[in-house]
């Protein structure tokens, strides 16, 4: 509900009631000020809170994976050169003969 509509409804309802002497001075002004102050909700605040709460678990996961990688025993290299394997894989289709031209 919009703030202006709420304020109009509250004022209309209050005007239907007879004034009471027990109500403190400027009570309606304080209530409308409280409603106006609560109506402002910033969406970016919720995103910022969530991201800051997620930062600590992300750092913890990174530290755990770093420790695992650091303390993992080194595997021996069996003479495989990754760059050569990669080049052979990419050029494998280029080395195949083109059989589509034969009838």
Gaussian input, Z-matrix of N, CA and C with variables (Angstrom, degrees):
# hf/3-21g

backbone

0 1
 N
 C     1     B1
 C     2     B2     1     A1
 N     3     B3     2     A2     1     D1
 C     4     B4     3     A3     2     D2
 C     5     B5     4     A4     3     D3
 N     6     B6     5     A5     4     D4
 C     7     B7     6     A6     5     D5
 C     8     B8     7     A7     6     D6
 N     9     B9     8     A8     7     D7
 C    10    B10     9     A9     8     D8
 C    11    B11    10    A10     9     D9
 N    12    B12    11    A11    10    D10
 C    13    B13    12    A12    11    D11
 C    14    B14    13    A13    12    D12
 N    15    B15    14    A14    13    D13
 C    16    B16    15    A15    14    D14
 C    17    B17    16    A16    15    D15
 N    18    B18    17    A17    16    D16
 C    19    B19    18    A18    17    D17
 C    20    B20    19    A19    18    D18
 N    21    B21    20    A20    19    D19
 C    22    B22    21    A21    20    D20
 C    23    B23    22    A22    21    D21
 N    24    B24    23    A23    22    D22
 C    25    B25    24    A24    23    D23
 C    26    B26    25    A25    24    D24
 N    27    B27    26    A26    25    D25
 C    28    B28    27    A27    26    D26
 C    29    B29    28    A28    27    D27
 N    30    B30    29    A29    28    D28
 C    31    B31    30    A30    29    D29
 C    32    B32    31    A31    30    D30
 N    33    B33    32    A32    31    D31
 C    34    B34    33    A33    32    D32
 C    35    B35    34    A34    33    D33
 N    36    B36    35    A35    34    D34
 C    37    B37    36    A36    35    D35
 C    38    B38    37    A37    36    D36
 N    39    B39    38    A38    37    D37
 C    40    B40    39    A39    38    D38
 C    41    B41    40    A40    39    D39
 N    42    B42    41    A41    40    D40
 C    43    B43    42    A42    41    D41
 C    44    B44    43    A43    42    D42
 N    45    B45    44    A44    43    D43
 C    46    B46    45    A45    44    D44
 C    47    B47    46    A46    45    D45
 N    48    B48    47    A47    46    D46
 C    49    B49    48    A48    47    D47
 C    50    B50    49    A49    48    D48
 N    51    B51    50    A50    49    D49
 C    52    B52    51    A51    50    D50
 C    53    B53    52    A52    51    D51
 N    54    B54    53    A53    52    D52
 C    55    B55    54    A54    53    D53
 C    56    B56    55    A55    54    D54
 N    57    B57    56    A56    55    D55
 C    58    B58    57    A57    56    D56
 C    59    B59    58    A58    57    D57
 N    60    B60    59    A59    58    D58
 C    61    B61    60    A60    59    D59
 C    62    B62    61    A61    60    D60
 N    63    B63    62    A62    61    D61
 C    64    B64    63    A63    62    D62
 C    65    B65    64    A64    63    D63
 N    66    B66    65    A65    64    D64
 C    67    B67    66    A66    65    D65
 C    68    B68    67    A67    66    D66
 N    69    B69    68    A68    67    D67
 C    70    B70    69    A69    68    D68
 C    71    B71    70    A70    69    D69
 N    72    B72    71    A71    70    D70
 C    73    B73    72    A72    71    D71
 C    74    B74    73    A73    72    D72
 N    75    B75    74    A74    73    D73
 C    76    B76    75    A75    74    D74
 C    77    B77    76    A76    75    D75
 N    78    B78    77    A77    76    D76
 C    79    B79    78    A78    77    D77
 C    80    B80    79    A79    78    D78
 N    81    B81    80    A80    79    D79
 C    82    B82    81    A81    80    D80
 C    83    B83    82    A82    81    D81
 N    84    B84    83    A83    82    D82
 C    85    B85    84    A84    83    D83
 C    86    B86    85    A85    84    D84
 N    87    B87    86    A86    85    D85
 C    88    B88    87    A87    86    D86
 C    89    B89    88    A88    87    D87
 N    90    B90    89    A89    88    D88
 C    91    B91    90    A90    89    D89
 C    92    B92    91    A91    90    D90
 N    93    B93    92    A92    91    D91
 C    94    B94    93    A93    92    D92
 C    95    B95    94    A94    93    D93
 N    96    B96    95    A95    94    D94
 C    97    B97    96    A96    95    D95
 C    98    B98    97    A97    96    D96
 N    99    B99    98    A98    97    D97
 C   100   B100    99    A99    98    D98
 C   101   B101   100   A100    99    D99
 N   102   B102   101   A101   100   D100
 C   103   B103   102   A102   101   D101
 C   104   B104   103   A103   102   D102
 N   105   B105   104   A104   103   D103
 C   106   B106   105   A105   104   D104
 C   107   B107   106   A106   105   D105
 N   108   B108   107   A107   106   D106
 C   109   B109   108   A108   107   D107
 C   110   B110   109   A109   108   D108
 N   111   B111   110   A110   109   D109
 C   112   B112   111   A111   110   D110
 C   113   B113   112   A112   111   D111
 N   114   B114   113   A113   112   D112
 C   115   B115   114   A114   113   D113
 C   116   B116   115   A115   114   D114
 N   117   B117   116   A116   115   D115
 C   118   B118   117   A117   116   D116
 C   119   B119   118   A118   117   D117
 N   120   B120   119   A119   118   D118
 C   121   B121   120   A120   119   D119
 C   122   B122   121   A121   120   D120
 N   123   B123   122   A122   121   D121
 C   124   B124   123   A123   122   D122
 C   125   B125   124   A124   123   D123
 N   126   B126   125   A125   124   D124
 C   127   B127   126   A126   125   D125
 C   128   B128   127   A127   126   D126
 N   129   B129   128   A128   127   D127
 C   130   B130   129   A129   128   D128
 C   131   B131   130   A130   129   D129
 N   132   B132   131   A131   130   D130
 C   133   B133   132   A132   131   D131
 C   134   B134   133   A133   132   D132
 N   135   B135   134   A134   133   D133
 C   136   B136   135   A135   134   D134
 C   137   B137   136   A136   135   D135
 N   138   B138   137   A137   136   D136
 C   139   B139   138   A138   137   D137
 C   140   B140   139   A139   138   D138
 N   141   B141   140   A140   139   D139
 C   142   B142   141   A141   140   D140
 C   143   B143   142   A142   141   D141
 N   144   B144   143   A143   142   D142
 C   145   B145   144   A144   143   D143
 C   146   B146   145   A145   144   D144
 N   147   B147   146   A146   145   D145
 C   148   B148   147   A147   146   D146
 C   149   B149   148   A148   147   D147
 N   150   B150   149   A149   148   D148
 C   151   B151   150   A150   149   D149
 C   152   B152   151   A151   150   D150
 N   153   B153   152   A152   151   D151
 C   154   B154   153   A153   152   D152
 C   155   B155   154   A154   153   D153
 N   156   B156   155   A155   154   D154
 C   157   B157   156   A156   155   D155
 C   158   B158   157   A157   156   D156
 N   159   B159   158   A158   157   D157
 C   160   B160   159   A159   158   D158
 C   161   B161   160   A160   159   D159
 N   162   B162   161   A161   160   D160
 C   163   B163   162   A162   161   D161
 C   164   B164   163   A163   162   D162
 N   165   B165   164   A164   163   D163
 C   166   B166   165   A165   164   D164
 C   167   B167   166   A166   165   D165
 N   168   B168   167   A167   166   D166
 C   169   B169   168   A168   167   D167
 C   170   B170   169   A169   168   D168
 N   171   B171   170   A170   169   D169
 C   172   B172   171   A171   170   D170
 C   173   B173   172   A172   171   D171
 N   174   B174   173   A173   172   D172
 C   175   B175   174   A174   173   D173
 C   176   B176   175   A175   174   D174
 N   177   B177   176   A176   175   D175
 C   178   B178   177   A177   176   D176
 C   179   B179   178   A178   177   D177
 N   180   B180   179   A179   178   D178
 C   181   B181   180   A180   179   D179
 C   182   B182   181   A181   180   D180
 N   183   B183   182   A182   181   D181
 C   184   B184   183   A183   182   D182
 C   185   B185   184   A184   183   D183
 N   186   B186   185   A185   184   D184
 C   187   B187   186   A186   185   D185
 C   188   B188   187   A187   186   D186
 N   189   B189   188   A188   187   D187
 C   190   B190   189   A189   188   D188
 C   191   B191   190   A190   189   D189
 N   192   B192   191   A191   190   D190
 C   193   B193   192   A192   191   D191
 C   194   B194   193   A193   192   D192
 N   195   B195   194   A194   193   D193
 C   196   B196   195   A195   194   D194
 C   197   B197   196   A196   195   D195
 N   198   B198   197   A197   196   D196
 C   199   B199   198   A198   197   D197
 C   200   B200   199   A199   198   D198
 N   201   B201   200   A200   199   D199
 C   202   B202   201   A201   200   D200
 C   203   B203   202   A202   201   D201
 N   204   B204   203   A203   202   D202
 C   205   B205   204   A204   203   D203
 C   206   B206   205   A205   204   D204
 N   207   B207   206   A206   205   D205
 C   208   B208   207   A207   206   D206
 C   209   B209   208   A208   207   D207
 N   210   B210   209   A209   208   D208
 C   211   B211   210   A210   209   D209
 C   212   B212   211   A211   210   D210
 N   213   B213   212   A212   211   D211
 C   214   B214   213   A213   212   D212
 C   215   B215   214   A214   213   D213
 N   216   B216   215   A215   214   D214
 C   217   B217   216   A216   215   D215
 C   218   B218   217   A217   216   D216
 N   219   B219   218   A218   217   D217
 C   220   B220   219   A219   218   D218
 C   221   B221   220   A220   219   D219
 N   222   B222   221   A221   220   D220
 C   223   B223   222   A222   221   D221
 C   224   B224   223   A223   222   D222
 N   225   B225   224   A224   223   D223
 C   226   B226   225   A225   224   D224
 C   227   B227   226   A226   225   D225
 N   228   B228   227   A227   226   D226
 C   229   B229   228   A228   227   D227
 C   230   B230   229   A229   228   D228
 N   231   B231   230   A230   229   D229
 C   232   B232   231   A231   230   D230
 C   233   B233   232   A232   231   D231
 N   234   B234   233   A233   232   D232
 C   235   B235   234   A234   233   D233
 C   236   B236   235   A235   234   D234
 N   237   B237   236   A236   235   D235
 C   238   B238   237   A237   236   D236
 C   239   B239   238   A238   237   D237
 N   240   B240   239   A239   238   D238
 C   241   B241   240   A240   239   D239
 C   242   B242   241   A241   240   D240
 N   243   B243   242   A242   241   D241
 C   244   B244   243   A243   242   D242
 C   245   B245   244   A244   243   D243
 N   246   B246   245   A245   244   D244
 C   247   B247   246   A246   245   D245
 C   248   B248   247   A247   246   D246
 N   249   B249   248   A248   247   D247
 C   250   B250   249   A249   248   D248
 C   251   B251   250   A250   249   D249
 N   252   B252   251   A251   250   D250
 C   253   B253   252   A252   251   D251
 C   254   B254   253   A253   252   D252
 N   255   B255   254   A254   253   D253
 C   256   B256   255   A255   254   D254
 C   257   B257   256   A256   255   D255
 N   258   B258   257   A257   256   D256
 C   259   B259   258   A258   257   D257
 C   260   B260   259   A259   258   D258
 N   261   B261   260   A260   259   D259
 C   262   B262   261   A261   260   D260
 C   263   B263   262   A262   261   D261
 N   264   B264   263   A263   262   D262
 C   265   B265   264   A264   263   D263
 C   266   B266   265   A265   264   D264
 N   267   B267   266   A266   265   D265
 C   268   B268   267   A267   266   D266
 C   269   B269   268   A268   267   D267
 N   270   B270   269   A269   268   D268
 C   271   B271   270   A270   269   D269
 C   272   B272   271   A271   270   D270
 N   273   B273   272   A272   271   D271
 C   274   B274   273   A273   272   D272
 C   275   B275   274   A274   273   D273
 N   276   B276   275   A275   274   D274
 C   277   B277   276   A276   275   D275
 C   278   B278   277   A277   276   D276
 N   279   B279   278   A278   277   D277
 C   280   B280   279   A279   278   D278
 C   281   B281   280   A280   279   D279
 N   282   B282   281   A281   280   D280
 C   283   B283   282   A282   281   D281
 C   284   B284   283   A283   282   D282
 N   285   B285   284   A284   283   D283
 C   286   B286   285   A285   284   D284
 C   287   B287   286   A286   285   D285
 N   288   B288   287   A287   286   D286
 C   289   B289   288   A288   287   D287
 C   290   B290   289   A289   288   D288
 N   291   B291   290   A290   289   D289
 C   292   B292   291   A291   290   D290
 C   293   B293   292   A292   291   D291
 N   294   B294   293   A293   292   D292
 C   295   B295   294   A294   293   D293
 C   296   B296   295   A295   294   D294
 N   297   B297   296   A296   295   D295
 C   298   B298   297   A297   296   D296
 C   299   B299   298   A298   297   D297
 N   300   B300   299   A299   298   D298
 C   301   B301   300   A300   299   D299
 C   302   B302   301   A301   300   D300
 N   303   B303   302   A302   301   D301
 C   304   B304   303   A303   302   D302
 C   305   B305   304   A304   303   D303
 N   306   B306   305   A305   304   D304
 C   307   B307   306   A306   305   D305
 C   308   B308   307   A307   306   D306

   B1=1.4390
   B2=1.5299
   B3=1.2853
   B4=1.4560
   B5=1.5203
   B6=1.3031
   B7=1.4637
   B8=1.5168
   B9=1.3208
   B10=1.4690
   B11=1.5183
   B12=1.3345
   B13=1.4627
   B14=1.5264
   B15=1.3065
   B16=1.4609
   B17=1.5196
   B18=1.3173
   B19=1.4639
   B20=1.5280
   B21=1.3320
   B22=1.4645
   B23=1.5211
   B24=1.3322
   B25=1.4586
   B26=1.5230
   B27=1.3264
   B28=1.4710
   B29=1.5237
   B30=1.3021
   B31=1.4738
   B32=1.5193
   B33=1.3464
   B34=1.4668
   B35=1.5263
   B36=1.3471
   B37=1.4683
   B38=1.5158
   B39=1.3055
   B40=1.4633
   B41=1.5221
   B42=1.3154
   B43=1.4739
   B44=1.5233
   B45=1.3160
   B46=1.4665
   B47=1.5308
   B48=1.3026
   B49=1.4654
   B50=1.5229
   B51=1.3019
   B52=1.4746
   B53=1.5252
   B54=1.3398
   B55=1.4653
   B56=1.5220
   B57=1.3012
   B58=1.4596
   B59=1.5176
   B60=1.3086
   B61=1.4613
   B62=1.5306
   B63=1.3175
   B64=1.4552
   B65=1.5253
   B66=1.3235
   B67=1.4665
   B68=1.5221
   B69=1.3340
   B70=1.4690
   B71=1.5304
   B72=1.3238
   B73=1.4558
   B74=1.5337
   B75=1.3365
   B76=1.4625
   B77=1.5340
   B78=1.3241
   B79=1.4527
   B80=1.5241
   B81=1.3236
   B82=1.4697
   B83=1.5203
   B84=1.3207
   B85=1.4752
   B86=1.5367
   B87=1.3088
   B88=1.4610
   B89=1.5263
   B90=1.3254
   B91=1.4654
   B92=1.5230
   B93=1.3242
   B94=1.4684
   B95=1.5265
   B96=1.3202
   B97=1.4662
   B98=1.5349
   B99=1.3232
   B100=1.4658
   B101=1.5259
   B102=1.3260
   B103=1.4670
   B104=1.5205
   B105=1.3205
   B106=1.4666
   B107=1.5318
   B108=1.3211
   B109=1.4636
   B110=1.5299
   B111=1.3124
   B112=1.4681
   B113=1.5153
   B114=1.3068
   B115=1.4646
   B116=1.5200
   B117=1.3125
   B118=1.4600
   B119=1.5252
   B120=1.3195
   B121=1.4680
   B122=1.5238
   B123=1.3025
   B124=1.4585
   B125=1.5220
   B126=1.3277
   B127=1.4558
   B128=1.5230
   B129=1.2991
   B130=1.4625
   B131=1.5244
   B132=1.3262
   B133=1.4652
   B134=1.5280
   B135=1.3327
   B136=1.4546
   B137=1.5300
   B138=1.3300
   B139=1.4632
   B140=1.5228
   B141=1.3236
   B142=1.4681
   B143=1.5305
   B144=1.3222
   B145=1.4664
   B146=1.5222
   B147=1.3165
   B148=1.4588
   B149=1.5195
   B150=1.3238
   B151=1.4590
   B152=1.5238
   B153=1.3224
   B154=1.4643
   B155=1.5202
   B156=1.3308
   B157=1.4660
   B158=1.5250
   B159=1.3153
   B160=1.4678
   B161=1.5255
   B162=1.3115
   B163=1.4689
   B164=1.5274
   B165=1.3103
   B166=1.4677
   B167=1.5300
   B168=1.3366
   B169=1.4667
   B170=1.5251
   B171=1.3137
   B172=1.4725
   B173=1.5241
   B174=1.3084
   B175=1.4637
   B176=1.5286
   B177=1.3223
   B178=1.4657
   B179=1.5277
   B180=1.3174
   B181=1.4670
   B182=1.5219
   B183=1.3327
   B184=1.4613
   B185=1.5258
   B186=1.3169
   B187=1.4660
   B188=1.5220
   B189=1.3228
   B190=1.4702
   B191=1.5166
   B192=1.3322
   B193=1.4623
   B194=1.5299
   B195=1.3155
   B196=1.4588
   B197=1.5066
   B198=1.3338
   B199=1.4602
   B200=1.5169
   B201=1.3251
   B202=1.4650
   B203=1.5214
   B204=1.3129
   B205=1.4634
   B206=1.5222
   B207=1.3147
   B208=1.4558
   B209=1.5312
   B210=1.3293
   B211=1.4581
   B212=1.5219
   B213=1.3002
   B214=1.4557
   B215=1.5209
   B216=1.3319
   B217=1.4708
   B218=1.5227
   B219=1.3123
   B220=1.4642
   B221=1.5144
   B222=1.3110
   B223=1.4575
   B224=1.5219
   B225=1.3173
   B226=1.4682
   B227=1.5303
   B228=1.3183
   B229=1.4551
   B230=1.5196
   B231=1.3023
   B232=1.4585
   B233=1.5159
   B234=1.2699
   B235=1.4520
   B236=1.5110
   B237=1.3066
   B238=1.4582
   B239=1.5157
   B240=1.2860
   B241=1.4562
   B242=1.5263
   B243=1.2889
   B244=1.4569
   B245=1.5201
   B246=1.3097
   B247=1.4655
   B248=1.5245
   B249=1.3414
   B250=1.4603
   B251=1.5270
   B252=1.3163
   B253=1.4582
   B254=1.5161
   B255=1.3050
   B256=1.4644
   B257=1.5249
   B258=1.3190
   B259=1.4658
   B260=1.5169
   B261=1.3191
   B262=1.4582
   B263=1.5232
   B264=1.3017
   B265=1.4620
   B266=1.5189
   B267=1.3135
   B268=1.4560
   B269=1.5207
   B270=1.3077
   B271=1.4579
   B272=1.5259
   B273=1.3162
   B274=1.4571
   B275=1.5176
   B276=1.3022
   B277=1.4633
   B278=1.5162
   B279=1.2996
   B280=1.4571
   B281=1.5273
   B282=1.3126
   B283=1.4614
   B284=1.5195
   B285=1.3182
   B286=1.4547
   B287=1.5261
   B288=1.3461
   B289=1.4675
   B290=1.5171
   B291=1.3124
   B292=1.4469
   B293=1.5330
   B294=1.3113
   B295=1.4560
   B296=1.5165
   B297=1.2993
   B298=1.4626
   B299=1.5225
   B300=1.3482
   B301=1.4640
   B302=1.5153
   B303=1.3299
   B304=1.4728
   B305=1.5266
   B306=1.3588
   B307=1.4680
   B308=1.4779
   A1=107.82
   A2=115.78
   A3=119.64
   A4=109.86
   A5=114.81
   A6=121.44
   A7=111.71
   A8=117.67
   A9=120.70
   A10=110.57
   A11=117.94
   A12=120.77
   A13=110.87
   A14=116.25
   A15=120.60
   A16=110.85
   A17=115.93
   A18=119.73
   A19=110.49
   A20=118.53
   A21=121.40
   A22=111.24
   A23=117.31
   A24=120.65
   A25=111.62
   A26=115.87
   A27=118.99
   A28=111.93
   A29=116.55
   A30=119.82
   A31=110.38
   A32=116.90
   A33=120.02
   A34=110.80
   A35=117.02
   A36=120.06
   A37=111.27
   A38=117.52
   A39=120.99
   A40=111.33
   A41=117.74
   A42=120.26
   A43=111.64
   A44=117.24
   A45=119.80
   A46=111.56
   A47=117.23
   A48=121.38
   A49=111.03
   A50=114.71
   A51=119.56
   A52=108.79
   A53=117.25
   A54=119.25
   A55=111.52
   A56=114.74
   A57=121.29
   A58=108.02
   A59=116.72
   A60=121.28
   A61=112.18
   A62=118.61
   A63=121.24
   A64=113.00
   A65=118.73
   A66=122.31
   A67=108.97
   A68=117.82
   A69=119.99
   A70=111.38
   A71=113.82
   A72=120.71
   A73=109.94
   A74=116.69
   A75=125.72
   A76=112.53
   A77=115.88
   A78=120.41
   A79=111.16
   A80=116.87
   A81=120.29
   A82=112.23
   A83=116.52
   A84=119.99
   A85=110.44
   A86=116.66
   A87=119.57
   A88=111.36
   A89=116.31
   A90=119.76
   A91=110.37
   A92=118.29
   A93=119.92
   A94=110.95
   A95=117.98
   A96=120.57
   A97=110.39
   A98=117.45
   A99=120.63
   A100=111.47
   A101=117.27
   A102=120.56
   A103=109.92
   A104=117.52
   A105=120.96
   A106=111.10
   A107=117.79
   A108=121.10
   A109=111.02
   A110=117.65
   A111=120.81
   A112=112.67
   A113=117.88
   A114=120.91
   A115=112.37
   A116=118.53
   A117=121.86
   A118=109.56
   A119=115.89
   A120=121.32
   A121=107.66
   A122=115.81
   A123=121.06
   A124=109.09
   A125=116.68
   A126=120.99
   A127=111.32
   A128=117.73
   A129=120.74
   A130=111.65
   A131=116.38
   A132=119.26
   A133=110.20
   A134=116.95
   A135=120.26
   A136=111.03
   A137=117.45
   A138=120.81
   A139=111.03
   A140=116.61
   A141=120.31
   A142=110.63
   A143=116.87
   A144=119.52
   A145=111.47
   A146=116.16
   A147=119.85
   A148=112.51
   A149=116.43
   A150=119.58
   A151=111.65
   A152=117.45
   A153=119.01
   A154=111.12
   A155=117.02
   A156=119.31
   A157=111.02
   A158=117.07
   A159=120.58
   A160=111.99
   A161=117.97
   A162=120.65
   A163=111.36
   A164=118.48
   A165=121.04
   A166=112.15
   A167=120.26
   A168=118.37
   A169=113.10
   A170=117.75
   A171=120.24
   A172=110.95
   A173=117.04
   A174=120.60
   A175=109.91
   A176=116.94
   A177=119.94
   A178=111.11
   A179=117.37
   A180=120.77
   A181=110.38
   A182=117.52
   A183=121.01
   A184=110.96
   A185=117.42
   A186=120.76
   A187=110.64
   A188=117.51
   A189=120.65
   A190=110.41
   A191=117.85
   A192=120.02
   A193=111.60
   A194=117.50
   A195=120.03
   A196=111.84
   A197=117.14
   A198=121.09
   A199=110.75
   A200=117.03
   A201=120.31
   A202=109.87
   A203=117.20
   A204=120.34
   A205=111.59
   A206=116.88
   A207=120.72
   A208=111.84
   A209=116.91
   A210=120.55
   A211=113.19
   A212=118.34
   A213=120.98
   A214=108.60
   A215=117.36
   A216=118.67
   A217=110.48
   A218=115.05
   A219=120.92
   A220=109.61
   A221=116.19
   A222=120.54
   A223=108.17
   A224=116.78
   A225=118.45
   A226=110.49
   A227=115.77
   A228=121.84
   A229=108.11
   A230=116.85
   A231=121.31
   A232=112.28
   A233=117.74
   A234=121.00
   A235=113.45
   A236=117.94
   A237=120.48
   A238=109.21
   A239=114.79
   A240=120.06
   A241=106.90
   A242=116.58
   A243=121.16
   A244=111.80
   A245=117.28
   A246=119.11
   A247=110.92
   A248=117.06
   A249=119.89
   A250=111.08
   A251=117.20
   A252=120.11
   A253=111.18
   A254=116.09
   A255=121.09
   A256=110.76
   A257=117.24
   A258=120.94
   A259=110.95
   A260=118.19
   A261=121.19
   A262=111.67
   A263=116.50
   A264=120.23
   A265=111.00
   A266=117.59
   A267=120.70
   A268=112.57
   A269=116.91
   A270=120.60
   A271=112.85
   A272=118.53
   A273=121.05
   A274=111.35
   A275=117.41
   A276=119.41
   A277=111.24
   A278=119.53
   A279=122.12
   A280=111.29
   A281=117.82
   A282=121.63
   A283=112.76
   A284=118.08
   A285=120.69
   A286=109.70
   A287=117.05
   A288=118.95
   A289=110.41
   A290=116.13
   A291=122.30
   A292=108.46
   A293=118.99
   A294=123.99
   A295=112.66
   A296=118.56
   A297=120.62
   A298=112.40
   A299=118.68
   A300=120.06
   A301=113.72
   A302=119.15
   A303=121.92
   A304=109.47
   A305=117.02
   A306=118.96
   A307=114.06
   D1=141.74
   D2=-178.82
   D3=-77.85
   D4=150.98
   D5=-176.12
   D6=-63.73
   D7=-40.50
   D8=-178.94
   D9=-65.15
   D10=-40.90
   D11=178.98
   D12=-65.90
   D13=-41.66
   D14=178.70
   D15=-62.22
   D16=-42.97
   D17=-179.72
   D18=-64.58
   D19=-41.05
   D20=178.51
   D21=-63.75
   D22=-41.60
   D23=179.56
   D24=-65.84
   D25=-41.51
   D26=178.93
   D27=-65.65
   D28=-40.42
   D29=179.50
   D30=-67.91
   D31=-40.30
   D32=178.41
   D33=-63.84
   D34=-41.34
   D35=178.16
   D36=-67.03
   D37=-36.49
   D38=-179.84
   D39=-69.97
   D40=-32.81
   D41=-179.51
   D42=-72.21
   D43=-22.87
   D44=177.70
   D45=-74.17
   D46=-23.98
   D47=-179.30
   D48=-88.95
   D49=146.41
   D50=176.26
   D51=-74.13
   D52=141.91
   D53=-179.85
   D54=-64.39
   D55=141.46
   D56=-179.76
   D57=-109.60
   D58=141.89
   D59=-178.00
   D60=-78.05
   D61=-14.08
   D62=-178.65
   D63=-82.44
   D64=-11.10
   D65=-178.44
   D66=-75.31
   D67=131.52
   D68=-179.59
   D69=-66.60
   D70=160.74
   D71=-179.00
   D72=-65.53
   D73=135.13
   D74=176.96
   D75=60.59
   D76=31.14
   D77=179.58
   D78=-63.63
   D79=-42.25
   D80=-178.56
   D81=-64.96
   D82=-33.03
   D83=178.07
   D84=-67.63
   D85=-39.47
   D86=178.94
   D87=-67.04
   D88=-39.92
   D89=-179.98
   D90=-66.65
   D91=-44.85
   D92=179.60
   D93=-66.09
   D94=-32.86
   D95=176.53
   D96=-67.41
   D97=-39.26
   D98=177.16
   D99=-65.83
   D100=-39.59
   D101=178.28
   D102=-64.94
   D103=-43.32
   D104=179.80
   D105=-64.58
   D106=-36.57
   D107=-179.19
   D108=-70.98
   D109=-34.05
   D110=-178.70
   D111=-79.90
   D112=-23.16
   D113=-175.45
   D114=-70.27
   D115=-22.35
   D116=-178.49
   D117=-80.75
   D118=107.00
   D119=176.38
   D120=-122.91
   D121=119.07
   D122=-178.08
   D123=-91.30
   D124=123.71
   D125=-178.55
   D126=-69.55
   D127=-30.79
   D128=-177.66
   D129=-67.56
   D130=-26.03
   D131=178.35
   D132=-64.44
   D133=-41.19
   D134=-179.62
   D135=-67.06
   D136=-39.88
   D137=176.65
   D138=-63.39
   D139=-44.51
   D140=-178.88
   D141=-62.95
   D142=-42.68
   D143=178.59
   D144=-62.09
   D145=-44.58
   D146=-179.99
   D147=-63.40
   D148=-41.43
   D149=-179.59
   D150=-68.48
   D151=-37.89
   D152=177.93
   D153=-68.84
   D154=-34.97
   D155=177.20
   D156=-69.48
   D157=-30.15
   D158=-179.92
   D159=-80.88
   D160=-16.23
   D161=-177.06
   D162=-66.94
   D163=-41.60
   D164=-178.41
   D165=-64.05
   D166=-46.84
   D167=176.65
   D168=-63.29
   D169=-33.90
   D170=178.18
   D171=-65.32
   D172=-41.32
   D173=177.40
   D174=-65.54
   D175=-40.11
   D176=179.42
   D177=-63.67
   D178=-42.61
   D179=178.50
   D180=-64.00
   D181=-40.93
   D182=179.37
   D183=-64.34
   D184=-39.15
   D185=178.81
   D186=-66.89
   D187=-41.44
   D188=179.53
   D189=-64.21
   D190=-46.70
   D191=179.33
   D192=-66.23
   D193=-34.77
   D194=176.01
   D195=-65.26
   D196=-40.44
   D197=178.54
   D198=-66.65
   D199=-40.30
   D200=178.37
   D201=-63.46
   D202=-43.70
   D203=-179.88
   D204=-67.35
   D205=-34.16
   D206=-178.32
   D207=-72.77
   D208=-41.03
   D209=-174.84
   D210=-94.68
   D211=2.34
   D212=177.79
   D213=-75.53
   D214=135.79
   D215=-179.33
   D216=-65.35
   D217=143.77
   D218=-178.57
   D219=-72.40
   D220=135.61
   D221=177.69
   D222=-89.43
   D223=140.41
   D224=-179.56
   D225=-69.73
   D226=142.70
   D227=177.55
   D228=-85.90
   D229=120.49
   D230=-176.38
   D231=-86.90
   D232=31.64
   D233=179.66
   D234=78.89
   D235=9.39
   D236=179.01
   D237=-82.07
   D238=126.45
   D239=177.59
   D240=-101.88
   D241=114.98
   D242=-176.23
   D243=-62.32
   D244=-36.76
   D245=-179.23
   D246=-65.66
   D247=-37.46
   D248=178.46
   D249=-69.84
   D250=-40.01
   D251=176.97
   D252=-62.50
   D253=-40.55
   D254=179.71
   D255=-65.04
   D256=-45.28
   D257=179.73
   D258=-65.08
   D259=-40.47
   D260=177.96
   D261=-63.88
   D262=-38.14
   D263=179.35
   D264=-67.63
   D265=-42.54
   D266=-179.53
   D267=-69.02
   D268=-36.78
   D269=-176.42
   D270=-90.96
   D271=2.25
   D272=-177.98
   D273=-63.59
   D274=-40.06
   D275=-179.48
   D276=-73.15
   D277=-26.75
   D278=179.65
   D279=-75.82
   D280=-25.12
   D281=-178.40
   D282=-84.19
   D283=-15.35
   D284=-179.50
   D285=-72.37
   D286=140.20
   D287=178.28
   D288=-71.08
   D289=148.18
   D290=-178.44
   D291=-87.66
   D292=105.64
   D293=-177.59
   D294=-92.11
   D295=0.08
   D296=-176.93
   D297=-75.63
   D298=-17.95
   D299=-178.91
   D300=-84.09
   D301=-13.97
   D302=179.14
   D303=-81.56
   D304=138.73
   D305=-178.39
   D306=-76.74

